[in-house]
Amino acid sequence: MADQLAVASRRGLRPALPLLLPAYLWLTVAIFLPLSAMVFFSFMTDLPLAGKEWAFTLGNYAAFFSQSIYSTLLLASLRLGLEVTLWCVVIGYPAAYVLAKVLKGRSREAIFLLVILPFWSNGLVRIFSWAMVLREGGILDTALNAVLPFKINIDLMYSYPAVIIGLVHSYVPYMVLTCYLTLQAIDDSLIEAGRSLGASRRQVLWRVIIPLSMPGLIAGAALIFVPVVGSFMEPRILGGRTGTFYGTVIEDQFVAVFNWPLGAALSFILLAVVLIILALAAPVLRRAG
Amino acid sequence: MAGVQVANVSRSFGAHKALDDVSIDFADGGFYALLGPSGSGKTTLLRQIAGFDFPDAGRIAIGGESVERVPVEKRCIGMVFQNYALFPNMSVADNVAFGLSVRGEPKAAIAAEVQRALDLVQLGKLGGRRPHQLSGGQRQRVALARAIVTKPRVLLLDEPLGALDKALRVDMQIELKRIQREIGITTIFVTHDQEEALTMSDRIGILRDGRLVQEGPPEEIYDRPQSEFAATFLGDANIFRGDATGNGIMLQDGTTINAASGASVPAGAKASCAVRPERIQISTGAAKPGSADANTLKGQVSKRIFAGNSSTYFVDRDGQTLKVIVQNTGAERLVEGQDVVLRWSPDSTVLIGV
């Protein structure tokens, strides 16, 4: 990697331009321009549509600080992001370990396919099928009552756990994939060397495998935490009344209230907060990795 | 420190018999080489002794204590891996300290032990480096220091010099031998390099297809191989096949070859004779006076390879190509196509039953 960069800089950027240009042109058109427009909107009093009057204002940003509901919801969303990320680690890392270090050949391919299956199904379909499972008298409730000798009432629908379940289901493949890649790169002889030096399997896990797979854990956590903090689909459908989060408020501004400027401003505040968190975490994470 | 006893150990992977009833006694403090071509089972045997894998049948004892079902971390062994297997996330000193630190020894004691081990492998100043900042030879030394710092009962080496270039390998052979003598640890060394096995070990075990072919001191195996395989795998050998005569063999054309040592094969049975290339004298025509029972063959030089201090002649004789190595003493050199007489003593000939 370092060698390739050195070669690229020695030859200059020009020969690489034909290769870089399509991607960056596309990013400019598809992301940079709309995003710039959103930055512009976030400083407006109203949308400049249908000849409406508008002026520049900082009021949209001020609203975040003057109304405590927004920061409360942002904190709730950050907590949601943290919890979902932790569950993804707890569920995804052992699966990645088994995929990378225990299974071989065709059984590995089969299990791998099952892990990435959620990617191939539509997000809405996924969420609504969870609704079928989690509601009272739903699949989970009926199945448990059919097996258990006593009557229990499972009604997870429209609750915080339902939101967590839905989000973890959507995002756990990211954790499995990033951890799988780093775990697979760990030479098996390192594990054997650790054990030959008298370390138990658990000691080898904590002192050798987890430190070496830190880059995968960090990448997975970043890939999960950022979108979950801004998520709105799972909270709205699975959370019901309890599913009001920062992401659903932003969505409301765009879809229901039609207050694009406020929605844009809230989005950029979220972006700033996430960037600050990642920047603060970077030195700690770099040391760990 | 302790000896290792391997008794009737077998291990199969599916239909493949990786180890087939292998028994070897590794005496306390010795330096053993397990030698064999790839797939001969030498690494499998080492892994059974280490405890990474358990035998299907048989017994393994370290220091008289049965360990064949004891997991590797409880066997108190030291192991050096082919690719060194240093932990890339730790400094050199932390790598060496690993075995002591998982035992929960006090930090100050660990630091002193680590420094002693690094000094022993002459890397005393490099404790703060990361493995990727070291050369291949230095990594090798770190791996060795890490393996011996825990004072294991046995040191196991899995082709540890395979990844080094020739000059460095010779240095490390000497170094490894020095360290092994200094701490007096029983050492079992897996290699496919016959020269390495000959120069380093007190005893060699030759494996082939999961079976122990021959075991003994290097000189004994070299001078008295018990099979054609042992004769040709450890060093070079000319092999003659014929019918046993009681004290040698008779070739198809009626020539007899006398052997002073080797197996006792009943007269008339199929047998082979092995003779080392450097034991054969080569001369032109006129027979020098020699002992009456000396083996003599006529042939024709087909090729000569000059190697500085010696020359290797390939001599064609009755459809067989024989190899003869002659020291360059300044005597007349033979040319290709020349008729020659080969002569060697029965003392240099080993009879092998087929």
Interface residues (C-beta under 8 A of the other chain):
Chain A: D187 S189 L190 E192 A193 G194 R195 S196 L197 G198 A199 S200 Q203 R207 V208 P211 L212
Chain B: A50 F52 P71 V72 E73 K74 C76 I77 G78 M79 F81 Q82 N83 A85 L86 F87 P88 N89 F98 G99 V102 R103 R146 A147 T150 L156
